[in-house]
Amino acid sequence: MSNLLILIPLFNDWTAVRRLLAELDVVLGAAGRRAGVLLVDDGSTDPAIGDRELVPAELNALDRIVILRLRRNLGAQRAIAVGLAWVDSHVACDCVVVMDGDGEDRPQDVPRLLAEFERTGEKDVVFAERTKRSEGAWYTLMYALYRALHLMLTGERVRVGNFSVVPMPLLKRLVAVSDIWNHYAAGVFKSRIPYRTVPTSRGTRYSGRSHMNQVSLIAHGLSAMSVFGDRIGVRMLLATTGIAAVTVAALVTALMVRLLSGAGFPSWTPYGLVLAALVLFQAVTASLTFVFIILSARDTSSFIPLRDYVYFIAGVHEVLHAQPHELSVPR
């Protein structure tokens, strides 16, 4: 593997990214690797630090650093989608490492992902699977509940984040997948692109506080689930239909027992039957409507990163070009 590009979305985390670049340079240098870096500035509101302050004084493994500036804040998932599409159109490399810029994706895990990527023939996407997290008890509990709900509704286990290695042939497929606009990892799974995982631990944030509040975290989780909307709709329809069938069978059985025993029916029986029928009918109808809405959306025009990414790019700034590299920047 000769050409490596590291894609890092960021929003105001300039101090953290500076430290990340320094640590990546040390880690990759020790592993005998070289790489270019693409920083996707997701509409940062804090002024960017100067090139001299951003780039460490001495770099050995990082030979090119480019900042791709977006017109507005899109969120990390969509910034990644735009960055990947730009890479597909402007960069000649063998693979792309996608990682966050705040330190929670540890630089020392990059060589491990690359080693697994090479060991398996450079054919699959390789994700970092977080087996150990650093959040508090409340977050851990809520995350466990979310994972259970996600598995129940989609049939997919939540195991990975953005941290991954993508081979260029699969990147060319991925940028035509509209689902990565909502959630990068879920888009990979939904599109049936082959992938593998490597167990890792979550790092600690270098500086500042996370931009993800409770509302953002919930929205992020729902975005991941929305990628599997058709699957969720069908499962809901099957579940409500099954519940309706069991309920009807139970009511008929109860009524037959009372009828055969000669006990008669309570005065509220007709009202109870009508209410149960209405509730079950509405549940089945809502699930069926949801399924039709999701399926009909397939025929509508959606965001395709390869086609639409250009609308969000404000400019490209080359921070460092230490030596010739096959990262092409349009003038």
Secondary structure, DSSP 8 states (H G I E B T S, - for coil): ---EEEEEEESS-HHHHHHHHHHHHHHHHHTT--EEEEEEE-S-SS----HHHHS-S--SSEEEEEEEEESS---HHHHHHHHHHHHHHHB--SEEEE--SSSSS-GGGHHHHHHHHHHTTS-SEEEEEEEE--S-HHHHHHHHHHHHHHHHHHS----EEEEEEEEHHHHHHHTT-GGGGT-HHHHHHHTT--EEEEEEE----SSS--S--HHHHHHHHHHHHHTTHHHHHHHHHHHHHHHHHHHHHHHHHHHHHHHHHT----TTHHHHHHHHHHHHHHHHHHHHHHHHHHHHGGGS----HHHHGGGGEEEEEEEEE-S--SB----
